[in-house]
Amino acid sequence: MRIIAVLALGLAAATPAFAAERTGFHAIAAGNFPMAERQINAAMRAAPERPELMLNLAAVYLQTGRAVEARRLYAAVLDRPAVAMDMPSGAVISSHDVAQRGLQRLPNQDVASR
């Protein structure tokens, strides 16, 4: 199982996954989103399908005003099989649950057009 931790980053909190520094978790926790993005992108070059990386990058995108990109990553996690992730509290949550929660934090998308 993969380990994640819920991290509150203001009102639009995302749920970054925690495994090691290569996931960008510590940089996200410190509010250093540029560093987190660099770390995550480097890790994704070796393992682009890892849901914890996609979820953390989505969290960075959400915190830096890139809702479209965050939505794309959350959807990509949902398109793959769910992965069980251990929470530091001992709870287990699926990658799909984390992605759904992230989607709920995104600004509403305008669906009506003229």
Helices and strands as residue ranges (DSSP letters): E 2-3, G 21-23, H 25-29, H 33-46, H 51-63, H 67-78, E 84-86, E 92-94, H 95-105
